[in-house]
């Protein structure tokens, strides 16, 4: 499956060079979480994404499923 991570151009360059690094944030929840936010569709700022570049990651569904968050107000599947 293909998943997107939207970030600034500068951070995208660092991710390509060094890989992802876990972040810590509330990710639109009341609890703090750590990890990398991935989505099955590009997110803009209103959806919790950033302006800049989208990094596309190919990863198997079996790896993603334990971390998957399903947004109940739309059909978007969210992962961390």
WOGINOR-V710976 format. One record per pair of residues at least 6 apart in sequence whose C-alpha atoms are under 7 Angstrom apart, sorted by the first residue. I is the first residue (numbers start at 1). J is the second residue. If there is no record, write none. Layout:
I;J, I;J
//
This chain:
1;58, 1;59, 1;60, 1;61, 2;40, 2;56, 2;57, 2;58, 2;59, 3;38, 3;39, 3;40, 3;41, 3;56, 3;57, 3;58, 4;38, 4;39, 4;40, 4;41, 4;42, 4;54, 4;55, 4;56, 4;57, 5;37, 5;38, 5;39, 5;54, 5;55, 5;56, 6;42, 6;43, 6;49, 6;50, 6;52, 6;53, 6;54, 6;55, 7;50, 7;51, 7;52, 7;53, 7;54, 8;50, 8;51, 8;52, 8;53, 9;52, 9;53, 12;53, 12;55, 22;34, 22;35, 22;36, 23;34, 23;35, 23;36, 24;32, 24;33, 24;34, 24;35, 25;32, 25;33, 25;34, 26;32, 26;33, 35;80, 36;80, 37;79, 37;80, 38;78, 38;79, 38;80, 39;77, 39;78, 39;79, 40;76, 40;77, 40;78, 42;54, 43;49, 44;50, 44;51, 45;51, 67;79, 67;80, 68;78, 68;79, 68;80, 69;77, 69;78, 69;79, 70;76, 70;77, 70;78, 71;77, 71;78
//
